[in-house]
Amino acid sequence: MSLIIKEVSTKKELKEFIKFPDNLYIGNRFYIPAIHKMELQTLFFKTNPAFEFCRTKYWLVIKGEIIVGRIAGIINDKYNKKHNTKIARFGWLDFVENENVLKLLIDTVEKWAKENNMNCMQGPLGFTSFDASGFLIEGFNEIPTSFAHYNFPYYPKLIETHGYRKDIDWVEYTIKVPDIIPEQIIKGSKTIQERYNLHQLEIKKTKDILSYADELFIILNESYKDLYAFTELSKKQINNLKKHFISLIKIEYVSIVLNNKNDLVAFGISIPSMSTALKKANGKLFPFGYFRIWKALYKNDTVDLLLIGVKPEYQNKGVHAIIFEKLGQTFKKRKIKYLETTRELENNNKVIQLWSGYEHRLHKRSRCYIKKI
């Protein structure tokens, strides 16, 4: 039976595009379905502000009446203009273990990129750094962190047969939370606060965090701007992220560090792991998805560290000790046993060194590929 590639052109087809991995990975204990509603908001041009500077197309490969593969092609004009490049991205790539299916997907997205005067393909990447990135190459028997992407071991093997080579890796660690906050963290936090006139914001309500949300994203844009494939978030994107994720934030798992003028200097955001809850939700918020996620926020022994950001002029001054002391107090109070780091670049030694004083294990590695076209 022949393979047919079809461009996604209707909302119904986009929903089929979103649901395809749920069928591909059915029965796999490590795959976590994305929330369909959130995926639709990301991939639909009317609800994702990134479409203001991104061009995209989606394709499905069909065998008979069955979907056997999908891919997204993305051209981030904002990124290309800043870096003076002509790079197209591929993302949302999933496929059955069939080299012909992958070839059809890759050939199609490369052809589209060339037609748009691009000279390089890079991926898997999304519109922004908040979208799933990279193929998992190590850690296939590990539960992904909240909102992370899982893939079969044959993905990286087959993509390399089409001329794609490693561009960079992301790594993930699991950290054993110590029973007692290390003395050097407590002393370091006190010393740094006194030396630079810093203090921890006393967060009583979610609105206390929201009042600093815009500053937080400004710092994120400043401190992440030189990281791999990062594109500064626009005002609309920031508002979008605030709307989607504020309901998931528990105030005690957030650290906000201020200076003597009450300006934001640094932040750390963690959330109780939702991996198990999201798996049980099976991509749906109704009727029980919301309840499972809510339960995970309150009954858990594992936390995902989502973001740490430090204003450039305060970097390399030990400010992270203030963040870790605050979060450590919460972990101790809530009997958290493990901290999962989300993906960090393998060459980001400043962040990786933060875990050196703790019992830790590098347990997942993901790779982004590149190819001249």
Protein Blocks (a to p, Z undefined) as FASTA:
>chain_A
ZZdddddfbfklmmmmmmmmmmmmgoiakbccddfklmmmmmpmklmmklmmpccddddd
dehjacfbdcdddddfklmmmnopacdddehiacdddfklmmmmmmmmmmmmmmnopabd
cddddfblmbcedjdfehplcccdehiacddfklmmmmmmnopacfbdcddddddddfbd
cfklmmmmmmmmmmnopaddddfbfklmmmmmmmmmmmmmmmmmmgghiacddfklmmmm
mmmmmmmpcfklpccdddfkopafbdcdddddfklmmmmnnopabfklmmmmmmmmmncc
bdcdfbdcddfklgonlpmmmmmmmmmmmmmmnopabdcdddddfklmmlmmmmmmpccd
dfbdcddddddZZ
